[in-house]
Amino acid sequence: MSKHTSETTIAIAGAGLSGLCLAQSLLHAGFDVQVYERDEAPHARRQGYRITTDEHGIEALRRCLPPRLFELYLATASDTREGGHFRFFNQRMQEIFSLAFDGDPTGEDLTKPRQSDRQTLRALLLDGLEGRVHFGKVAARVETGSDGATLYFTDGTAVRADLVVGADGANSPLREQLLPDCAPKNTGMTAVYGCSQLVQDGDALVPAALADSGVLSVGAPGSAFFFTTMPFKESPAQAFGRLAPAQRPPVEDDYVMWAIIFPDTVFPSDQRLDSTALHGLALAASREFHPVLQRLVERADIECTLAVPLRASIKPAHWPPARVTLMGDAVHTMPPFGAHGGNTALRDAALLSEKIQAAVHAGASLESAVDAYQREMLAYSFKEVEASEKMMARFTTRNPIMRWGMMRVAPWIQSLRGKAVDLEAA
Ligand SMILES: Cc1cc2nc3c(=O)[nH]c(=O)nc-3n(C[C@H](O)[C@H](O)[C@H](O)COP(=O)(O)OP(=O)(O)OC[C@H]3O[C@@H](n4cnc5c(N)ncnc54)[C@H](O)[C@@H]3O)c2cc1C
């Protein structure tokens, strides 16, 4: 039997997307929730990248956030009224094919994907959790019993809770302890990410024809260049001032997020470089691509360059329910192809919150909530892991026949169908 809501204590390791989203939901449902974050402060690291929130992520945010914060999410995400494209190019920026996304004249259709700045999202997720998010606490391991679990930190301290949730990201020490056979496997690729302010010296860095697009340019075997813009619908300063004045919006200006995918032969995944060295590497690699892409790297904000080894989790074969569970990248890291990692993490948070609430209200055990959550979560999340691996393999293929088809034949077919994209117009 579980306790009443207000007597039930939940400890979450990791104040990232899923950890904070779960905390918001449980706090508003009346639970005693505490979050323990490794970083020393809310915006201690530059994490200047945008994520595409899709219908699952948006729905999870709608279910977990108080209406005021959901409104803030919509205000600071991109505008969906115009629609957009996903465009695939070869190295010389000849279009291989493109997907068009319809606009939504109402701007209110919550199934339409939106771009969202991750740091801005994190700032709004922190609102109202003051005093409940404890920074500088590095979770190390957990011990479970029949009536709760103890979360231990590297500083020698520990907390006891009815349920511990590991939302501590792709390198989760809790996953290592709980599911030692499921360490994410290397895909043989690393992405170096960067960001560049969209408007510089009065000019937009991205040609007008690509302003509404996510763009993937396929390079030499195993490499690719991706970019997309993060256009805020409302200025974050204005939107936060209106809806969450206690939070400082970490990013103000529209920017372009770019990424270069490197094979391990060029960038060994265990290599550790600082942002200046990573930027130098990206700059050299960008020379293989079209000048439009080179310019994005040349004009980057060097400080926000980061490297992420692309890994894919292994699905647990057996995971008995206990007073501890995992969410997000901690259990299902996936390559960024398809943009589902964060959305799946948010979906986990909404699902776990609802299972916990249902169990407590029915007087059922927290183990039953964890069991129901783990079964459902493993089914949808590993479909996404598999799909993202397949998509990555397709676009970074080294198979000469597949590459020939994709790089030579497809642009030719495209050229018969219509006009090439004009990259000159700014
Ligand atoms: C450049 C880039 C672009 C991406 N684009 C998209 C996209 O378009 N769409 C999408 O859906 N996903 C995207 N993703 C993936 C997405 O960001 C992740 O899947 C998502 O952040 C996972 O959420 P999470 O809560 O599991 O982990 P995170 O958001 O990574 O949070 C984990 C938190 O745990 C903390 N932590 C780590 N270890 C410990 C510890 N031992 N103790 C305490 N705290 C700890 C970390 O500091 C962090 O705050 C992108 C990722 C990158 C890098």
PDBQT file of the ligand as one rigid body, heavy atoms in Angstrom, charges set to zero:
ROOT
HETATM    1  C1  LIG A 501      22.725  19.141 -29.988  1.00  0.00    +0.000 C 
HETATM    2  C2  LIG A 501      21.551  18.277 -29.634  1.00  0.00    +0.000 A 
HETATM    3  C3  LIG A 501      20.372  18.427 -30.315  1.00  0.00    +0.000 A 
HETATM    4  C4  LIG A 501      19.258  17.658 -29.962  1.00  0.00    +0.000 A 
HETATM    5  N1  LIG A 501      18.089  17.841 -30.621  1.00  0.00    +0.000 NA
HETATM    6  C5  LIG A 501      16.991  17.161 -30.227  1.00  0.00    +0.000 A 
HETATM    7  C6  LIG A 501      15.734  17.361 -30.877  1.00  0.00    +0.000 A 
HETATM    8  O1  LIG A 501      15.619  18.140 -31.838  1.00  0.00    +0.000 OA
HETATM    9  N2  LIG A 501      14.652  16.691 -30.423  1.00  0.00    +0.000 N 
HETATM   10  C7  LIG A 501      14.752  15.811 -29.383  1.00  0.00    +0.000 A 
HETATM   11  O2  LIG A 501      13.735  15.219 -29.006  1.00  0.00    +0.000 OA
HETATM   12  N3  LIG A 501      15.933  15.571 -28.770  1.00  0.00    +0.000 NA
HETATM   13  C8  LIG A 501      17.049  16.220 -29.152  1.00  0.00    +0.000 A 
HETATM   14  N4  LIG A 501      18.237  16.000 -28.529  1.00  0.00    +0.000 N 
HETATM   15  C9  LIG A 501      18.299  15.007 -27.443  1.00  0.00    +0.000 C 
HETATM   16  C10 LIG A 501      17.808  15.597 -26.136  1.00  0.00    +0.000 C 
HETATM   17  O3  LIG A 501      18.515  16.782 -25.789  1.00  0.00    +0.000 OA
HETATM   18  C11 LIG A 501      17.985  14.545 -25.032  1.00  0.00    +0.000 C 
HETATM   19  O4  LIG A 501      17.437  13.336 -25.458  1.00  0.00    +0.000 OA
HETATM   20  C12 LIG A 501      17.277  15.012 -23.771  1.00  0.00    +0.000 C 
HETATM   21  O5  LIG A 501      17.897  16.170 -23.251  1.00  0.00    +0.000 OA
HETATM   22  C13 LIG A 501      17.250  13.901 -22.742  1.00  0.00    +0.000 C 
HETATM   23  O6  LIG A 501      16.617  14.379 -21.598  1.00  0.00    +0.000 OA
HETATM   24  P1  LIG A 501      17.002  13.760 -20.191  1.00  0.00    +0.000 P 
HETATM   25  O7  LIG A 501      16.139  14.414 -19.187  1.00  0.00    +0.000 OA
HETATM   26  O8  LIG A 501      16.993  12.298 -20.280  1.00  0.00    +0.000 OA
HETATM   27  O9  LIG A 501      18.523  14.135 -19.983  1.00  0.00    +0.000 OA
HETATM   28  P2  LIG A 501      19.232  15.555 -19.989  1.00  0.00    +0.000 P 
HETATM   29  O10 LIG A 501      18.340  16.609 -20.513  1.00  0.00    +0.000 OA
HETATM   30  O11 LIG A 501      20.548  15.308 -20.618  1.00  0.00    +0.000 OA
HETATM   31  O12 LIG A 501      19.435  15.846 -18.440  1.00  0.00    +0.000 OA
HETATM   32  C14 LIG A 501      20.246  15.064 -17.619  1.00  0.00    +0.000 C 
HETATM   33  C15 LIG A 501      20.617  15.923 -16.409  1.00  0.00    +0.000 C 
HETATM   34  O13 LIG A 501      21.247  15.094 -15.430  1.00  0.00    +0.000 OA
HETATM   35  C16 LIG A 501      22.380  15.754 -14.939  1.00  0.00    +0.000 C 
HETATM   36  N5  LIG A 501      23.278  14.720 -14.433  1.00  0.00    +0.000 N 
HETATM   37  C17 LIG A 501      24.123  13.913 -15.139  1.00  0.00    +0.000 A 
HETATM   38  N6  LIG A 501      24.742  13.064 -14.326  1.00  0.00    +0.000 NA
HETATM   39  C18 LIG A 501      24.280  13.323 -13.075  1.00  0.00    +0.000 A 
HETATM   40  C19 LIG A 501      24.541  12.759 -11.799  1.00  0.00    +0.000 A 
HETATM   41  N7  LIG A 501      25.402  11.757 -11.647  1.00  0.00    +0.000 N 
HETATM   42  N8  LIG A 501      23.868  13.250 -10.722  1.00  0.00    +0.000 NA
HETATM   43  C20 LIG A 501      22.980  14.286 -10.858  1.00  0.00    +0.000 A 
HETATM   44  N9  LIG A 501      22.715  14.853 -12.051  1.00  0.00    +0.000 NA
HETATM   45  C21 LIG A 501      23.346  14.377 -13.138  1.00  0.00    +0.000 A 
HETATM   46  C22 LIG A 501      22.901  16.552 -16.126  1.00  0.00    +0.000 C 
HETATM   47  O14 LIG A 501      23.743  17.603 -15.724  1.00  0.00    +0.000 OA
HETATM   48  C23 LIG A 501      21.602  17.030 -16.754  1.00  0.00    +0.000 C 
HETATM   49  O15 LIG A 501      21.168  18.240 -16.194  1.00  0.00    +0.000 OA
HETATM   50  C24 LIG A 501      19.361  16.724 -28.894  1.00  0.00    +0.000 A 
HETATM   51  C25 LIG A 501      20.584  16.551 -28.217  1.00  0.00    +0.000 A 
HETATM   52  C26 LIG A 501      21.675  17.328 -28.577  1.00  0.00    +0.000 A 
HETATM   53  C27 LIG A 501      22.984  17.148 -27.848  1.00  0.00    +0.000 C 
ENDROOT
TORSDOF 0
